[in-house]
Amino acid sequence: MSKDPNWLSLSQVAQLLGVHSSTVRLWADKGDLPAHRTAGKHRRFRRAEVEAWAAARREAQPPAGQMIVQAALGRTRLQMTEGRLKDQNWYAKLDEARRAEFREAGRRLLSALLRYLNEEEPEAATAAAQAVGRDYARLGRAAGLTLAETVRLFQFFDDFLYDSVVDVYQAQGRRAAREWATMHRRVTAFTKAVMLALVEAHPKTEAPSA
């Protein structure tokens, strides 16, 4: 079977789909990707089945921007469930009402990011990003956070977005480095707009009088 061009090994499927072999193994074990076993218990994949599966997956998957936002939301929920936020000094300063306000600001940011990545009124989405940055500054001040703490709060959220871009492009088997780089640049440009608006909205420290 291994010499038959109609059949592929696990590593050959990984190369064909542009993903790591462990990802193919996981898909096969979950039953997502059709796989067969040889007499020696090795996985083999019928080429036609792999190509049909890949084509259906490409057609069924939502836009990359939507997947990134969904992945970020999932990461945020996981972090909250695992209690990692409690290790952050700024988080301890927030009561439940303040935390709810920051969560709502995060949802507005993700909504604006999704419009931006899907190229739906990018100028309006950028303006929304700036508004969210000002929201973060306002909420940070109201919660008694310093500018540095508010920036760290946003960076904690920003890390979710970066990791989510990586997750999406690895999990979906996207092989085009240019596409990955373009999406990463767009996410970075968006979050920079938020960060700049956040810093600019924070009150400047007055210079001591002579």
Helices and strands as residue ranges (DSSP letters): E 7-8, H 10-17, H 21-30, E 36-37, E 43-46, H 47-60, H 64-82, G 84-87, H 89-92, H 96-117, H 122-142, H 147-171, H 177-201
